[in-house]
């Protein structure tokens, strides 16, 4: 019998004293979502960056491997850590990248693996729709007062429905043009799996601080950009469309070929957008529409949404300081003809990345 293919599940993390709840999210997602994956050949690798290691003991108990990348300053670049993770973990032919503030269905990696085998796609983005859960719902999940699997299933039924995908309820005049306001029936569907104290009509009268933890102070936090007038606002922020967020199964060779994730500076670099644009430029068999992402005409995106757990986003965190510059640079690249974009795509230099990590730069 052939040897089963191992998938390295890479989880990047940096501890922040300004966002202590992110550690609780990491622990919940690793224990509840990643360790319990039905694909049996996962190698779970926690990659932490920072001044000093904080998750070594946790990783010893719950992960296959732990890598610490020492940083000289407090700035954090998710794209840089993703690239370094590929250079340092020796992931093998396949890796699954997953952020520690996303819920992941226990069948997700297995489903993505068999979809990749079927389509031969270099990278599988398995999600359709996005849901950003509020603070009380998130706290109810990691305090185990809410059954997150039942909630995720109920959310998936809504976000995979034709009515949601082709919704007439998209909120107009929105900075997030695909923000959908749920119907009363859909809200009742979610309330049916939420316990007393967490139902939409019990939470809806909370202040912004109660629902979003004061994150409305942050210019780049997407939560307050568009408000729903319905009780769905108490549960989360719902958006339609296929997603290329950092939760995907990828062939390591393909990731290296397209240059990994783009890093021009510390902080946010529009990494997901860059990776997707370079991937579909290099591998031109990708296509997309409102219903999903396709490779050679075969659909990749599934029925479950990217489900983002709440964490604070203080306005003084410098992560988004140069976000406008990052977006403008991406838009300039995306507007180029394919031939010009191809000329700018260079493979990752894994040897150089390893040397950088060794120096602690």
C-alpha positions as CSV (number, residue, x, y, z in Angstrom):
1,X,0.0,0.0,0.0
2,X,1.2,3.5,-0.7
3,X,2.4,5.6,2.2
4,X,-0.3,8.1,3.3
5,X,0.5,11.7,2.5
6,X,1.4,13.8,5.5
7,X,0.1,17.3,5.8
8,X,2.0,19.8,7.9
9,X,-0.6,22.0,9.6
10,X,1.2,25.3,10.2
11,X,-0.2,27.7,12.8
12,X,1.6,31.1,13.1
13,X,1.3,33.0,16.4
14,X,2.7,35.9,18.3
15,X,1.7,36.7,21.9
16,X,0.6,40.3,22.6
17,X,0.1,41.7,26.1
18,X,-2.4,44.1,24.4
19,X,-4.4,41.2,23.0
20,X,-4.2,38.5,25.7
21,X,-7.4,36.8,24.6
22,X,-5.6,35.7,21.4
23,X,-3.8,33.1,23.5
24,X,-7.1,31.6,24.6
25,X,-8.2,31.5,21.0
26,X,-5.0,29.7,20.0
27,X,-5.5,27.1,22.7
28,X,-9.1,26.5,21.8
29,X,-8.5,26.2,18.1
30,X,-5.6,23.9,18.5
31,X,-7.3,21.6,21.0
32,X,-10.9,21.7,19.6
33,X,-10.4,22.2,15.8
34,X,-6.9,21.0,14.7
35,X,-6.1,18.1,17.0
36,X,-9.5,16.6,16.2
37,X,-9.2,16.7,12.4
38,X,-10.5,13.5,10.7
39,X,-7.5,13.4,8.4
40,X,-5.2,11.2,10.4
41,X,-1.8,12.2,8.9
42,X,-1.5,15.7,10.2
43,X,1.7,17.1,11.6
44,X,0.7,20.1,13.7
45,X,3.4,22.7,13.8
46,X,3.1,25.8,16.0
47,X,5.3,28.6,14.8
48,X,5.7,31.4,17.3
49,X,7.6,34.7,16.9
50,X,8.4,37.3,19.5
51,X,11.0,38.4,22.1
52,X,10.7,35.2,24.1
53,X,8.8,31.9,23.7
54,X,5.4,31.7,25.5
55,X,3.8,28.6,24.0
56,X,6.5,25.9,24.3
57,X,4.8,24.0,27.1
58,X,1.5,24.2,25.4
59,X,3.0,22.9,22.1
60,X,4.8,20.1,23.9
61,X,1.4,18.8,25.0
62,X,-0.7,19.5,21.9
63,X,1.5,19.9,18.8
64,X,3.8,17.7,16.8
65,X,6.5,20.4,16.6
66,X,7.2,23.8,17.9
67,X,9.4,26.5,16.3
68,X,10.3,29.8,17.9
69,X,11.5,32.7,15.8
70,X,13.2,35.4,17.8
71,X,12.3,38.9,16.8
72,X,14.4,42.0,17.5
73,X,11.5,44.4,17.8
74,X,7.8,44.3,18.5
75,X,6.6,44.6,14.9
76,X,4.9,41.5,13.5
77,X,4.5,40.5,9.8
78,X,2.2,37.6,9.3
79,X,3.5,37.1,5.7
80,X,7.1,37.0,6.9
81,X,6.3,34.4,9.5
82,X,4.4,32.3,6.9
83,X,7.4,32.3,4.6
84,X,9.8,31.5,7.4
85,X,7.5,28.7,8.5
86,X,7.9,27.0,5.1
87,X,11.7,27.4,5.2
88,X,12.1,26.1,8.8
89,X,9.5,23.3,9.2
90,X,10.4,21.2,6.2
91,X,6.7,20.7,5.6
92,X,7.0,18.0,2.9
93,X,4.9,18.2,-0.3
94,X,1.7,19.6,1.4
95,X,0.9,22.0,4.1
96,X,-2.3,23.5,5.5
97,X,-1.9,27.1,6.8
98,X,-4.4,28.0,9.5
99,X,-4.6,31.1,11.7
100,X,-5.4,30.6,15.4
101,X,-8.4,32.9,15.4
102,X,-10.4,30.9,12.8
103,X,-12.7,28.0,13.7
104,X,-12.1,24.9,11.5
105,X,-14.6,22.1,10.9
106,X,-13.1,18.7,11.9
107,X,-13.5,17.4,8.3
108,X,-12.0,20.5,6.6
109,X,-8.5,19.2,6.0
110,X,-9.6,15.8,4.8
111,X,-12.1,17.4,2.4
112,X,-9.5,19.7,1.0
113,X,-7.0,16.9,0.6
114,X,-9.4,14.8,-1.5
115,X,-10.5,17.8,-3.5
116,X,-6.9,18.5,-4.3
117,X,-6.4,14.9,-5.4
118,X,-9.5,15.2,-7.6
119,X,-8.6,18.5,-9.2
120,X,-4.8,18.6,-9.0
121,X,-5.1,22.2,-7.9
122,X,-1.9,23.6,-6.5
123,X,-3.8,25.3,-3.7
124,X,-7.3,24.6,-2.4
125,X,-9.3,27.4,-0.7
126,X,-12.2,25.5,0.9
127,X,-14.3,28.4,2.2
128,X,-17.3,30.4,1.0
129,X,-18.6,33.3,3.0
130,X,-17.1,34.9,6.1
131,X,-18.5,35.3,9.6
132,X,-16.9,37.5,12.2
133,X,-18.3,36.5,15.6
134,X,-19.0,39.0,18.3
135,X,-17.2,39.2,21.6
136,X,-19.9,37.5,23.8
137,X,-20.4,34.7,21.2
138,X,-16.6,34.1,21.0
139,X,-16.2,34.1,24.8
140,X,-19.1,31.6,25.0
141,X,-17.3,29.3,22.6
142,X,-13.9,29.2,24.4
143,X,-15.6,29.0,27.8
144,X,-17.5,26.0,26.4
145,X,-20.9,27.4,27.1
146,X,-21.7,27.4,23.4
147,X,-21.4,24.2,21.2
148,X,-19.2,25.7,18.5
149,X,-19.7,22.7,16.2
150,X,-23.5,23.1,16.2
151,X,-23.1,26.8,15.7
152,X,-20.7,26.4,12.8
153,X,-23.1,23.8,11.2
154,X,-26.0,26.3,11.5
155,X,-24.0,29.1,10.1
156,X,-22.8,26.9,7.2
157,X,-26.4,26.0,6.3
158,X,-27.1,29.7,6.0
159,X,-24.0,30.8,4.1
160,X,-24.2,27.9,1.7
161,X,-27.8,28.5,0.8
162,X,-28.7,30.0,-2.6
163,X,-30.5,32.8,-0.8
164,X,-27.4,33.9,1.0
165,X,-25.0,33.5,-2.0
166,X,-27.3,35.5,-4.3
167,X,-28.7,37.7,-1.6
168,X,-31.0,40.7,-2.1
169,X,-30.2,41.6,1.5
170,X,-26.7,42.9,0.8
171,X,-26.4,46.1,2.8
172,X,-26.1,49.1,0.4
173,X,-23.6,51.9,0.7
174,X,-21.1,49.7,2.5
175,X,-17.3,49.6,2.7
176,X,-17.7,45.9,2.6
177,X,-20.0,45.5,-0.3
178,X,-20.8,41.8,0.3
179,X,-22.1,42.3,3.9
180,X,-25.4,40.5,4.2
181,X,-28.2,41.2,6.7
182,X,-29.7,37.9,7.8
183,X,-33.5,37.3,7.7
184,X,-35.5,36.8,10.9
185,X,-35.8,33.1,9.9
186,X,-32.0,32.8,9.6
187,X,-31.5,34.5,13.0
188,X,-34.0,32.1,14.6
189,X,-32.0,29.2,13.0
190,X,-28.8,30.4,14.8
191,X,-30.7,31.2,18.1
192,X,-31.9,27.6,18.1
193,X,-28.4,26.3,18.7
194,X,-27.4,29.0,21.2
195,X,-28.0,28.6,24.9
196,X,-29.9,31.0,27.1
197,X,-27.9,34.2,27.6
198,X,-26.4,34.1,24.2
199,X,-29.4,34.4,21.9
200,X,-29.5,37.4,19.5
201,X,-32.5,39.1,21.2
202,X,-30.7,38.9,24.6
203,X,-27.4,40.4,23.3
204,X,-28.6,43.0,20.7
205,X,-29.1,45.9,23.2
206,X,-25.5,45.6,24.4
207,X,-23.2,48.6,23.6
208,X,-20.6,48.5,20.9
209,X,-18.0,47.8,23.6
210,X,-20.1,44.8,24.8
211,X,-20.4,43.4,21.3
212,X,-17.1,44.3,19.8
213,X,-15.0,45.1,22.8
214,X,-14.2,48.7,21.9
215,X,-12.7,47.6,18.5
216,X,-14.7,50.4,16.9
217,X,-11.8,52.6,17.9
218,X,-9.6,51.0,15.3
219,X,-9.6,52.5,11.8
220,X,-8.9,49.2,10.2
221,X,-11.1,46.9,12.1
222,X,-13.8,45.7,9.7
223,X,-16.4,45.0,12.4
224,X,-17.9,48.5,12.6
225,X,-17.6,49.5,9.0
226,X,-21.1,48.4,8.2
227,X,-23.8,47.9,10.8
228,X,-26.8,45.6,10.3
229,X,-30.1,46.9,11.5
230,X,-31.2,43.4,12.5
231,X,-30.5,41.2,15.5
232,X,-27.8,39.3,13.6
233,X,-25.5,42.1,14.7
234,X,-25.5,40.5,18.1
235,X,-24.1,37.3,16.7
236,X,-21.7,38.5,14.0
237,X,-20.9,40.1,10.8
238,X,-21.9,38.0,7.8
239,X,-20.4,38.3,4.3
240,X,-20.9,36.3,1.1
241,X,-18.5,35.3,-1.6
242,X,-15.6,32.9,-2.0
243,X,-12.7,33.4,0.4
244,X,-8.9,33.3,0.0
245,X,-8.1,33.9,3.6
246,X,-5.1,32.3,5.3
247,X,-6.8,28.9,5.8
248,X,-5.9,26.7,2.9
249,X,-4.2,23.5,1.7
250,X,-1.3,24.1,-0.6
251,X,1.4,22.2,-2.4
252,X,4.7,23.4,-1.0
253,X,6.3,23.6,-4.4
254,X,3.6,25.9,-5.7
255,X,3.9,28.2,-2.6
256,X,7.6,28.5,-3.3
257,X,7.2,29.0,-7.0
258,X,4.9,32.0,-6.6
259,X,7.1,33.6,-4.0
260,X,5.1,32.8,-0.9
261,X,3.4,35.7,0.8
262,X,4.5,39.3,0.0
263,X,6.5,41.2,2.6
264,X,7.6,44.8,2.0
265,X,7.4,46.0,5.6
266,X,6.5,45.1,9.1
267,X,2.8,44.9,9.9
268,X,0.0,44.1,7.5
269,X,1.0,43.6,3.8
270,X,-2.4,42.5,2.3
271,X,-0.8,39.1,2.3
272,X,-3.8,37.1,1.4
273,X,-4.6,39.3,-1.6
274,X,-1.1,39.1,-2.9
275,X,-0.8,35.4,-2.6
276,X,-4.1,34.8,-4.4
277,X,-3.3,37.2,-7.2
278,X,0.2,35.7,-7.8
279,X,-1.1,32.2,-7.5
280,X,-3.8,32.7,-10.1
281,X,-1.4,34.6,-12.3
282,X,1.2,31.8,-12.3
283,X,-1.4,29.0,-12.5
284,X,-3.9,30.5,-15.0
285,X,-6.4,27.6,-14.7
286,X,-7.9,29.4,-11.7
287,X,-11.2,31.3,-12.1
288,X,-13.7,32.7,-9.7
289,X,-17.3,34.0,-9.6
290,X,-19.8,34.9,-6.9
291,X,-20.4,31.2,-6.2
292,X,-16.8,30.0,-5.7
293,X,-13.3,29.5,-6.8
294,X,-12.5,27.0,-9.6
295,X,-9.5,25.2,-10.9
296,X,-9.8,23.9,-14.5
297,X,-13.5,24.5,-14.2
298,X,-13.8,22.3,-11.1
299,X,-15.2,24.0,-8.0
300,X,-12.8,24.3,-4.9
301,X,-14.7,26.3,-2.4
302,X,-17.1,24.4,-0.1
303,X,-20.1,25.1,2.0
304,X,-18.5,26.3,5.2
305,X,-17.4,29.9,5.8
306,X,-14.3,31.4,7.3
307,X,-15.4,31.8,10.9
308,X,-13.3,34.5,12.7
309,X,-13.3,34.6,16.5
310,X,-13.4,38.0,18.1
311,X,-10.2,39.5,19.6
312,X,-9.5,43.1,20.4
313,X,-8.0,45.4,17.8
314,X,-6.7,48.4,19.7
315,X,-6.2,51.5,17.6
316,X,-2.7,52.0,18.8
317,X,-1.4,48.6,17.5
318,X,1.0,49.5,14.7
319,X,0.1,46.4,12.6
320,X,-2.1,48.4,10.3
321,X,0.0,51.6,10.3
322,X,0.8,51.4,6.6
323,X,-2.2,49.6,5.4
324,X,-3.2,52.2,2.8
325,X,0.3,51.9,1.3
326,X,0.0,48.1,1.2
327,X,-3.4,48.2,-0.5
328,X,-2.3,50.7,-3.1
329,X,0.8,48.6,-3.9
330,X,-1.4,45.5,-4.3
331,X,-3.8,47.3,-6.6
332,X,-1.0,48.5,-8.8
333,X,0.3,45.0,-9.2
334,X,-3.2,43.5,-9.8
335,X,-3.8,46.0,-12.6
336,X,-0.7,45.0,-14.6
337,X,-1.0,42.7,-17.6
338,X,-0.3,39.0,-16.9
339,X,3.0,39.1,-18.6
340,X,4.3,41.9,-16.5
341,X,3.0,40.3,-13.3
342,X,4.7,37.0,-14.2
343,X,8.0,38.9,-14.7
344,X,7.7,40.2,-11.1
345,X,7.0,36.8,-9.5
346,X,10.2,35.3,-8.1
347,X,10.5,32.0,-6.1
348,X,11.1,32.1,-2.4
349,X,14.7,31.8,-1.4
350,X,14.5,29.2,1.3
351,X,18.2,29.2,2.1
352,X,18.2,33.0,2.6
353,X,15.1,32.8,4.8
354,X,16.7,30.1,7.0
355,X,19.8,32.4,7.4
356,X,17.6,35.3,8.4
357,X,15.8,33.2,11.0
358,X,19.1,32.0,12.5
359,X,20.3,35.6,12.8
360,X,17.0,36.5,14.6
361,X,16.2,39.3,12.1
